[in-house]
Amino acid sequence: MTDTGSREQTGNNLFRLRGERKRVFLTQLPLSLIMVVAVLIAAVIYPQSFQQPLFVAALVMHVLLLIASLTVPWERFPPAAVLVIPYLDFIAVGLFRGGNQQFLTAVGLLIFFPVFWLASSGMAKRTSVAVSVVAALLIVWLPVVTATEGFTIEQLVRPLLFPIVVLAYATTVVAVTNTMNVQRKALEAKDVQLRAALESSQQRERLLETVVDTVAVGLVVVDAEGHDMLMNTTQRALHTYALPEDVADPQEQELLVFAVDAVSPVAAEERPVRRAIRGEEFTNYQVWLGAGDKARAVSTAARPMKDEQGNFDGAVIAFHDVTDMMAALEAKNDFVANVSHEFRTPLTSIRGYLDLVLEESAELPQDIHDYLDIASRNVDRLSSLVADLLTTDSVTLELTRTDVVRLVADSLASAAPMAERNKVILSSQVQAPLEAFIDSRRIGQVLDNLVSNAVKYSPDGGTVSVSVTANGADLWCKVQDSGMGMNSEEQAQAFSKFFRARSAVQRSIPGIGLGLMISKTIVDKHGGTISLVSKKGAGTTVSFVLPGCLSSAASAPRRGHAGEAARQDAP
């Protein structure tokens, strides 16, 4: 039991042998094994060889060299120190051949083992080749020279082919080793580059995963066949809302995906991912994921990926959870609806009392009468504004032949009290006479919005100018101020519903952010365009164009503007 344990321990130690000692031992081992075979043959066929001193000396030397290769700590010596083993192997092989040449004539071939070791070591290449040739000469010549009967030139020349073969062999091994070393170094350099590239790629992959998982937008990347290549954490969470509770592994058509109304199911081919796989590009495509109280509204966008030839190679789909925003908009709309409803009652009352006063206008001074006219007109426009708070699609037009000069004058008159408070100078440049076939009430509302905004956003004084010109059959209008101005981000949202510039909010300038949006809707209904140019701290210019309205005015029946013009046409 103890012997078995010792053998197992020895085997384990040999198996665990590492480093330079293992390499030297394994290099020496083949020669030692051949020696063992030769010894067995000698023991069977020619046992008398064990009585030869050279034979015994060769065996002892081989055993000592094998033990030295296994036990000497070669890693502590210079790399060339291990070459002492193959150099000594030459001597051992020579002794072995001299001790048994009577029955093993091919023993000299054992010299190829140390020759290969020296030639493939890559150290002292020329010396290795020279020593190998000299050792081969000594092995074949030594028995001839030491013979008791003497030797002849023929005996010396006859075995010369063997050293020449050794020379060729050693040279070939050196050349092959050099080539292999060059290739190995090239492979090592390539390996270093590949490892660096792999590490860089893995680092970028980790960075991408971190970035993708950090954003609060669900992201899905699919290949050309529609297989998922990437899905971030946000999207995995959103995807769970679309999973039906009673299906373990649902198919695409079984996912709970509904249209904007959160009720109508979306066909499988019209769902965001399927549309993206078909190569479609879209933005703000809204769907609902899930049903009931857990449903989430998402706004989706998709962009296709192309390969080097421009062919479709997959798509990236983004899912943005807008449930909270939808709830906020719904709450805001409810609030505006309630407020607008509450406005109607007092406005109706104001409208009634103004009408009663205006019925007795003959007894009022002219300036009071003018003030009441302005108040009455603004009550009408405020009532119209309240009606437009919730929707802009309800804006309808009533086109009439309108005096544009009068519209501008009325707008400036309405803005005059605020302009006086803000120390703003109002001016106008209107080509007169100028008549257009437009909705006078709606365009008057646009002018009022633009002029009042220009005055409001000039709280520190300045100038506000209104210019209206004819350009062929088109009506061009421009309202320019020298007030606070807006930055580029604010300009991009200027015509959005309920948007207000940050500077206006900070300075508590009154407003609800509907004026420009309603103005744009009215101009669009006329088939026109409106634009805004602004510079922070240098003022704002809003321009709109109403195409073709001047050519229509010449043939249109004349109708007055805002009551007064109507009275001018009366008999």
Secondary structure, 3 states (H helix, E strand, C coil): CHHHHHHHHHHHHHHCCCHHHHHHHHHHHHHHHHHHHHHHHHHHHCHHHHHCHHHHHHHHHHHHHHHHHHHCCHHHCCHHHHHHHHHHHHHHHHHHHHHHCCCCCCHHHHHHHHHHHHHHCCCCHHHHHHHHHHHHHHHHHHHHHCCCCCCCHHHHHHHHHHHHHHHHHHHHHHHHHHHHHHHHHHHHHHHHHHHHHHHHHHHHHHHHHHHHHHCCCEEEEECCCCCEEEECHHHHHHHHHCCCCCCCCCCHHHCCEECCCCCCECCHHHCHHHHHHCCCCEEEEEEEECCHHHCEEEEEEEEEEECCCCCEEEEEEEEEECHHHHHHHHHHHHHHHHHHHHHHHHHHHHHHHHHHHHHCHHHCCHHHHHHHHHHHHHHHHHHHHHHCCCCCCCCCCCCEEEEHHHHHHHHHHHHHHHHHHHCEEEEEEECCCCEEEECHHHHHHHHHHHHHHHHHCCCCCEEEEEEEEEECCEEEEEEEECCCCCCHHHHHCCCCCCCCCHHHHHCCCCCCCCHHHHHHHHHHHCCCEEEEEEECCCEEEEEEEECCHHHHHHHCCECCCCCHHHHHHCC
